[in-house]
Protein backbone atom coordinates (compact mmCIF):
# COMPACT_ATOMS: atom_id res chain seq x y z
CA UNK A 1 0.00 0.00 0.00
CA UNK A 2 1.62 3.16 -1.24
CA UNK A 3 1.41 6.51 0.55
CA UNK A 4 3.09 8.94 -1.87
CA UNK A 5 3.65 12.01 0.30
CA UNK A 6 6.87 13.28 1.87
CA UNK A 7 7.77 16.41 3.80
CA UNK A 8 10.56 17.07 1.28
CA UNK A 9 12.18 15.35 -1.70
CA UNK A 10 15.62 13.86 -1.04
CA UNK A 11 18.19 14.60 -3.77
CA UNK A 12 18.98 10.90 -4.40
CA UNK A 13 15.37 9.67 -4.47
CA UNK A 14 13.63 8.55 -7.66
CA UNK A 15 10.72 6.87 -5.85
CA UNK A 16 7.13 7.93 -6.45
CA UNK A 17 7.13 10.55 -3.71
CA UNK A 18 5.51 13.97 -3.77
CA UNK A 19 5.44 17.08 -1.60
CA UNK A 20 2.01 18.66 -1.13
CA UNK A 21 0.89 21.60 1.01
CA UNK A 22 -2.03 19.60 2.39
CA UNK A 23 -3.65 16.18 2.17
CA UNK A 24 -7.36 15.45 2.51
CA UNK A 25 -7.00 12.55 4.95
CA UNK A 26 -10.62 11.42 4.77
CA UNK A 27 -10.60 11.34 0.97
CA UNK A 28 -7.35 9.44 0.85
CA UNK A 29 -8.47 6.86 3.40
CA UNK A 30 -11.70 6.26 1.47
CA UNK A 31 -9.83 5.99 -1.85
CA UNK A 32 -7.26 3.51 -0.53
CA UNK A 33 -10.03 1.39 0.98
CA UNK A 34 -11.84 1.41 -2.37
CA UNK A 35 -8.70 0.48 -4.30
CA UNK A 36 -8.14 -2.41 -1.89
CA UNK A 37 -11.72 -3.60 -2.30
CA UNK A 38 -11.18 -3.78 -6.06
CA UNK A 39 -8.10 -5.95 -5.58
CA UNK A 40 -10.04 -8.22 -3.25
CA UNK A 41 -12.52 -9.00 -6.02
CA UNK A 42 -9.60 -10.13 -8.21
CA UNK A 43 -7.97 -12.25 -5.50
CA UNK A 44 -10.80 -14.12 -3.76
CA UNK A 45 -10.15 -16.94 -1.37
CA UNK A 46 -6.57 -15.92 -0.60
CA UNK A 47 -4.91 -15.32 2.75
CA UNK A 48 -2.48 -12.50 3.42
CA UNK A 49 1.00 -13.36 4.63
CA UNK A 50 2.30 -9.77 4.64
CA UNK A 51 1.36 -6.12 4.22
CA UNK A 52 3.85 -3.38 3.40
CA UNK A 53 3.09 0.33 3.78
CA UNK A 54 5.61 2.02 1.47
CA UNK A 55 6.15 5.49 0.16
CA UNK A 56 6.69 8.27 0.17
CA UNK A 57 6.55 8.44 3.93
CA UNK A 58 3.73 6.27 5.28
CA UNK A 59 4.62 7.17 8.87
CA UNK A 60 2.95 10.49 8.03
CA UNK A 61 -0.37 8.63 7.72
CA UNK A 62 -2.75 9.02 10.65
CA UNK A 63 -2.64 5.85 12.75
CA UNK A 64 -6.43 5.65 12.43
CA UNK A 65 -6.05 5.37 8.66
CA UNK A 66 -3.44 2.62 9.05
CA UNK A 67 -5.76 0.77 11.44
CA UNK A 68 -8.69 1.08 9.01
CA UNK A 69 -6.63 -0.31 6.13
CA UNK A 70 -5.33 -3.23 8.16
CA UNK A 71 -8.83 -4.06 9.41
CA UNK A 72 -10.21 -3.94 5.87
CA UNK A 73 -7.42 -6.19 4.59
CA UNK A 74 -8.25 -8.76 7.25
CA UNK A 75 -11.93 -8.64 6.32
CA UNK A 76 -11.19 -9.10 2.62
CA UNK A 77 -8.64 -11.90 2.87
CA UNK A 78 -7.94 -13.09 6.39
CA UNK A 79 -4.47 -13.15 7.90
CA UNK A 80 -1.87 -15.87 8.21
CA UNK A 81 -1.17 -16.47 11.92
CA UNK A 82 2.31 -14.95 11.64
CA UNK A 83 1.45 -12.11 9.26
CA UNK A 84 4.19 -9.52 8.81
CA UNK A 85 2.90 -5.92 8.64
CA UNK A 86 5.67 -3.44 7.83
CA UNK A 87 5.59 0.34 7.68
CA UNK A 88 8.37 2.56 6.34
CA UNK A 89 9.15 5.51 8.58
CA UNK A 90 11.39 8.53 8.76
CA UNK A 91 13.25 8.82 12.07
CA UNK A 92 11.96 12.23 13.09
CA UNK A 93 10.73 12.94 16.58
CA UNK A 94 7.31 13.92 15.19
CA UNK A 95 6.86 10.57 13.46
CA UNK A 96 8.40 8.59 16.33
CA UNK A 97 5.70 10.03 18.58
CA UNK A 98 3.18 8.03 16.51
CA UNK A 99 4.99 4.69 16.84
CA UNK A 100 3.02 3.45 19.84
CA UNK A 101 -0.28 4.23 18.07
CA UNK A 102 0.96 2.59 14.87
CA UNK A 103 1.85 -0.51 16.86
CA UNK A 104 -1.61 -0.53 18.38
CA UNK A 105 -3.04 -0.22 14.85
CA UNK A 106 -1.39 -3.52 13.90
CA UNK A 107 2.07 -2.65 12.58
CA UNK A 108 4.55 -5.27 13.84
CA UNK A 109 7.62 -4.38 11.77
CA UNK A 110 9.04 -0.96 10.95
CA UNK A 111 11.72 0.05 8.46
CA UNK A 112 13.48 3.28 9.44
CA UNK A 113 15.23 5.50 6.92
CA UNK A 114 18.19 6.45 9.11
CA UNK A 115 20.44 6.53 5.97
CA UNK A 116 23.57 7.54 7.89
CA UNK A 117 25.06 7.83 11.36
CA UNK A 118 27.01 10.96 10.43
CA UNK A 119 25.49 14.44 10.56
CA UNK A 120 27.47 15.77 7.59
CA UNK A 121 26.40 12.81 5.47
CA UNK A 122 22.77 13.32 6.48
CA UNK A 123 22.98 16.95 5.39
CA UNK A 124 24.51 15.88 2.06
CA UNK A 125 21.66 13.37 1.58
CA UNK A 126 19.07 16.06 2.25
CA UNK A 127 17.68 14.34 5.33
CA UNK A 128 15.63 16.39 7.78
CA UNK A 129 16.88 14.57 10.88
CA UNK A 130 20.23 14.47 12.66
CA UNK A 131 22.01 11.48 14.15
CA UNK A 132 20.78 12.08 17.70
CA UNK A 133 17.16 12.38 16.58
CA UNK A 134 17.50 9.30 14.40
CA UNK A 135 18.94 7.16 17.18
CA UNK A 136 16.21 8.32 19.56
CA UNK A 137 13.60 7.31 16.99
CA UNK A 138 15.28 3.92 16.61
CA UNK A 139 15.12 3.37 20.35
CA UNK A 140 11.43 4.29 20.33
CA UNK A 141 10.80 1.93 17.42
CA UNK A 142 12.54 -0.96 19.17
CA UNK A 143 10.24 -0.48 22.14
CA UNK A 144 7.08 -0.24 20.00
CA UNK A 145 7.56 -2.97 17.38
CA UNK A 146 8.52 -6.62 17.45
CA UNK A 147 10.87 -6.26 14.49
CA UNK A 148 12.90 -3.26 13.28
CA UNK A 149 15.00 -2.67 10.18
CA UNK A 150 16.90 0.44 9.26
CA UNK A 151 18.51 1.65 6.04
CA UNK A 152 21.98 3.06 5.53
CA UNK A 153 23.43 4.52 2.34
CA UNK A 154 27.15 4.14 1.79
CA UNK A 155 29.77 4.75 -0.92
CA UNK A 156 29.13 8.47 -0.61
CA UNK A 157 31.66 10.78 -2.29
CA UNK A 158 34.79 10.94 -0.15
CA UNK A 159 33.71 8.18 2.25
CA UNK A 160 36.74 6.16 3.30
CA UNK A 161 36.79 2.43 3.96
CA UNK A 162 37.69 3.02 7.60
CA UNK A 163 34.84 5.50 8.08
CA UNK A 164 32.29 3.08 6.61
CA UNK A 165 33.60 0.17 8.67
CA UNK A 166 33.30 2.26 11.84
CA UNK A 167 29.76 3.37 10.96
CA UNK A 168 28.62 -0.15 10.08
CA UNK A 169 30.15 -1.55 13.27
CA UNK A 170 28.17 1.07 15.20
CA UNK A 171 25.02 0.17 13.27
CA UNK A 172 25.38 -3.53 13.95
CA UNK A 173 25.78 -2.77 17.64
CA UNK A 174 22.38 -1.07 17.73
CA UNK A 175 20.79 -4.49 17.91
CA UNK A 176 18.28 -4.75 15.08
CA UNK A 177 17.72 -8.07 13.33
CA UNK A 178 17.76 -6.62 9.82
CA UNK A 179 19.84 -4.01 7.99
CA UNK A 180 19.29 -2.65 4.46
CA UNK A 181 22.62 -1.34 3.19
CA UNK A 182 22.57 0.43 -0.17
CA UNK A 183 25.39 1.94 -2.19
CA UNK A 184 24.57 5.43 -3.40
CA UNK A 185 23.44 5.34 -7.01
CA UNK A 186 22.83 8.40 -9.16
CA UNK A 187 19.34 7.93 -10.56
CA UNK A 188 18.09 9.82 -13.64
CA UNK A 189 15.80 12.73 -12.89
CA UNK A 190 17.11 13.33 -9.36
CA UNK A 191 18.87 16.39 -7.99
CA UNK A 192 22.05 14.33 -7.64
CA UNK A 193 21.89 13.43 -11.35
CA UNK A 194 21.79 17.14 -12.19
CA UNK A 195 24.74 17.85 -9.92
CA UNK A 196 26.70 14.94 -11.39
CA UNK A 197 26.04 16.18 -14.93
CA UNK A 198 27.33 19.60 -13.88
CA UNK A 199 30.48 18.09 -12.39
CA UNK A 200 29.48 19.23 -8.91
CA UNK A 201 29.10 15.70 -7.57
CA UNK A 202 31.62 12.95 -8.28
CA UNK A 203 30.38 9.43 -7.43
CA UNK A 204 32.63 7.01 -5.59
CA UNK A 205 35.20 5.19 -7.72
CA UNK A 206 33.82 1.75 -8.67
CA UNK A 207 36.87 -0.09 -7.33
CA UNK A 208 36.57 1.74 -4.01
CA UNK A 209 32.84 0.97 -3.94
CA UNK A 210 33.72 -2.70 -4.46
CA UNK A 211 36.03 -2.58 -1.45
CA UNK A 212 33.20 -1.09 0.62
CA UNK A 213 30.84 -3.83 -0.56
CA UNK A 214 33.28 -6.57 0.41
CA UNK A 215 33.84 -4.98 3.83
CA UNK A 216 30.05 -4.80 4.30
CA UNK A 217 29.67 -8.51 3.58
CA UNK A 218 32.53 -9.41 5.93
CA UNK A 219 31.29 -7.33 8.87
CA UNK A 220 27.64 -8.36 8.63
CA UNK A 221 28.48 -12.05 8.19
CA UNK A 222 30.78 -11.99 11.21
CA UNK A 223 28.00 -10.35 13.23
CA UNK A 224 25.43 -13.01 12.31
CA UNK A 225 23.52 -10.84 9.83
CA UNK A 226 24.53 -12.36 6.49
CA UNK A 227 23.30 -10.98 3.19
CA UNK A 228 20.25 -12.85 1.94
CA UNK A 229 19.86 -10.43 -1.00
CA UNK A 230 22.23 -8.01 -2.69
CA UNK A 231 21.64 -5.20 -0.19
CA UNK A 232 19.67 -6.83 2.63
CA UNK A 233 21.15 -8.50 5.68
CA UNK A 234 19.36 -10.33 8.48
CA UNK A 235 19.65 -12.78 11.28
CA UNK A 236 18.13 -16.13 10.24
CA UNK A 237 14.35 -15.80 10.49
CA UNK A 238 14.42 -11.99 10.41
CA UNK A 239 14.35 -11.65 6.61
CA UNK A 240 11.65 -9.42 5.12
CA UNK A 241 8.98 -11.94 4.17
CA UNK A 242 7.19 -9.32 2.10
CA UNK A 243 10.21 -8.55 -0.07
CA UNK A 244 10.93 -12.26 -0.43
CA UNK A 245 7.49 -12.55 -2.03
CA UNK A 246 8.67 -10.21 -4.79
CA UNK A 247 12.00 -11.94 -5.26
CA UNK A 248 10.43 -15.42 -5.23
CA UNK A 249 7.67 -14.48 -7.68
CA UNK A 250 4.69 -14.72 -5.37
CA UNK A 251 1.39 -12.94 -5.94
CA UNK A 252 0.91 -9.50 -4.43
CA UNK A 253 -1.71 -6.78 -4.70
CA UNK A 254 -0.53 -3.24 -5.36
CA UNK A 255 -2.71 -0.46 -3.87
CA UNK A 256 -2.26 3.31 -4.10
CA UNK A 257 -0.46 5.69 -6.49
CA UNK A 258 2.22 4.05 -8.59
CA UNK A 259 1.83 0.67 -6.91
CA UNK A 260 2.72 -2.42 -8.93
CA UNK A 261 1.03 -5.80 -8.49
CA UNK A 262 1.38 -9.37 -9.73
CA UNK A 263 -1.65 -11.64 -9.62
CA UNK A 264 -2.77 -14.64 -11.65
CA UNK A 265 -0.16 -13.93 -14.31
CA UNK A 266 -1.19 -10.28 -14.67
CA UNK A 267 1.01 -7.24 -14.04
CA UNK A 268 -0.86 -4.22 -12.70
CA UNK A 269 0.39 -0.65 -12.43
CA UNK A 270 -1.55 2.14 -10.71
CA UNK A 271 -1.55 5.75 -11.88
CA UNK A 272 1.62 7.33 -10.56
CA UNK A 273 0.72 10.96 -9.85
CA UNK A 274 -1.49 11.30 -6.75
CA UNK A 275 -4.01 13.56 -8.47
CA UNK A 276 -4.29 11.23 -11.46
CA UNK A 277 -4.76 8.23 -9.19
CA UNK A 278 -7.53 10.02 -7.27
CA UNK A 279 -9.25 10.98 -10.52
CA UNK A 280 -9.12 7.35 -11.65
CA UNK A 281 -10.58 6.29 -8.32
CA UNK A 282 -13.48 8.69 -8.86
CA UNK A 283 -14.06 7.34 -12.39
CA UNK A 284 -13.48 3.63 -11.92
CA UNK A 285 -13.31 2.84 -8.18
CA UNK A 286 -9.76 1.60 -8.78
CA UNK A 287 -6.47 3.26 -9.67
CA UNK A 288 -5.21 0.84 -12.32
CA UNK A 289 -3.49 2.45 -15.31
CA UNK A 290 -2.18 -0.80 -16.85
CA UNK A 291 -3.27 -4.42 -16.49
CA UNK A 292 -1.21 -6.68 -18.76
CA UNK A 293 -1.09 -10.43 -19.13
CA UNK A 294 2.48 -11.60 -18.61
CA UNK A 295 3.70 -14.03 -21.22
CA UNK A 296 5.47 -17.19 -20.03
CA UNK A 297 8.72 -15.62 -21.27
CA UNK A 298 8.12 -12.46 -19.23
CA UNK A 299 7.28 -14.44 -16.09
CA UNK A 300 10.38 -16.59 -16.54
CA UNK A 301 12.62 -13.57 -17.10
CA UNK A 302 11.29 -11.90 -13.95
CA UNK A 303 11.84 -15.08 -11.95
CA UNK A 304 15.44 -15.32 -13.13
CA UNK A 305 16.34 -11.66 -12.70
CA UNK A 306 14.70 -11.33 -9.28
CA UNK A 307 15.73 -14.73 -7.94
CA UNK A 308 19.41 -14.36 -8.78
CA UNK A 309 19.53 -11.36 -6.42
CA UNK A 310 19.01 -13.78 -3.55
CA UNK A 311 21.74 -15.69 -1.75
CA UNK A 312 19.60 -18.80 -2.16
CA UNK A 313 19.64 -18.35 -5.94
CA UNK A 314 17.13 -20.01 -8.24
CA UNK A 315 15.89 -23.47 -9.14
CA UNK A 316 15.76 -23.43 -12.96
CA UNK A 317 13.74 -26.65 -13.09
CA UNK A 318 11.06 -25.18 -10.82
CA UNK A 319 10.85 -22.03 -12.97
CA UNK A 320 10.56 -24.22 -16.06
CA UNK A 321 7.71 -26.17 -14.47
CA UNK A 322 5.85 -22.96 -13.55
CA UNK A 323 6.23 -21.27 -16.91
CA UNK A 324 6.33 -24.16 -19.37
CA UNK A 325 9.65 -22.95 -20.79
CA UNK A 326 12.35 -25.61 -21.03
CA UNK A 327 15.35 -25.14 -18.73
CA UNK A 328 17.67 -24.98 -21.74
CA UNK A 329 15.76 -21.91 -22.95
CA UNK A 330 15.89 -20.24 -19.54
CA UNK A 331 19.58 -20.36 -18.74
CA UNK A 332 22.57 -20.07 -21.06
CA UNK A 333 24.56 -23.13 -20.03
CA UNK A 334 27.72 -21.97 -21.81
CA UNK A 335 27.62 -18.60 -20.04
CA UNK A 336 27.04 -20.30 -16.70
CA UNK A 337 30.04 -22.58 -17.26
CA UNK A 338 32.23 -19.62 -18.15
CA UNK A 339 31.08 -17.58 -15.14
CA UNK A 340 31.47 -20.59 -12.86
CA UNK A 341 35.11 -20.92 -13.95
CA UNK A 342 35.59 -17.29 -12.99
CA UNK A 343 34.03 -17.91 -9.56
CA UNK A 344 31.09 -15.59 -10.24
CA UNK A 345 28.28 -18.17 -10.17
CA UNK A 346 27.95 -21.62 -8.65
CA UNK A 347 25.66 -24.61 -9.08
CA UNK A 348 24.73 -26.31 -5.83
CA UNK A 349 22.47 -29.31 -6.07
CA UNK A 350 19.50 -28.10 -8.08
CA UNK A 351 20.14 -24.37 -7.60
CA UNK A 352 22.06 -21.71 -9.48
CA UNK A 353 23.47 -18.93 -7.33
CA UNK A 354 25.50 -15.79 -7.86
CA UNK A 355 28.55 -15.89 -5.58
CA UNK A 356 29.63 -13.04 -3.36
CA UNK A 357 32.22 -12.06 -5.95
CA UNK A 358 29.52 -12.22 -8.61
CA UNK A 359 27.24 -9.91 -6.67
CA UNK A 360 29.74 -7.13 -7.32
CA UNK A 361 29.10 -7.59 -11.04
CA UNK A 362 25.45 -8.59 -10.87
CA UNK A 363 24.22 -6.16 -13.52
CA UNK A 364 26.78 -7.56 -15.94
CA UNK A 365 26.19 -11.22 -15.05
CA UNK A 366 22.40 -11.31 -15.35
CA UNK A 367 22.18 -10.62 -19.10
CA UNK A 368 24.71 -13.42 -19.72
CA UNK A 369 22.88 -16.01 -17.62
CA UNK A 370 19.35 -15.30 -18.83
CA UNK A 371 18.93 -17.05 -22.17
CA UNK A 372 15.43 -15.75 -22.97
CA UNK A 373 14.84 -12.10 -23.64
Secondary structure, 3 states (H helix, E strand, C coil): CEECECCCCCCCCCCCCECCCCCCHHHHHHHHHHHHHHHHHHCCCCCEEEEEEEECCHHHCCHHHHHHHHHHHHHHHCEEEEEEEEEEECCCHHHHCCHHHHHHHCCCEEEEEEECCCHHHHHHCCCCCCHHHHHHHHHHHHHHCCEEEEEEEECCCCCCHHHHHHHHHHHHCCCCCEEEEEECCCCCCCHHHHHHHCCCCCCCCHHHHHHHHHHHHHHHHHCCCCEEECCEEECCCCCCHHHHHHHCCCCECCCCCCCEEEECCEEEEECCCHHHHHHHHHHHCCCEEEEEECCHHHHHHHHHHHHCCECCCECHHHHHHHHCCCHHHHECHHHHHHHHHCCCEEEECCEEEECHHHHCCHHHHHHHHECCC
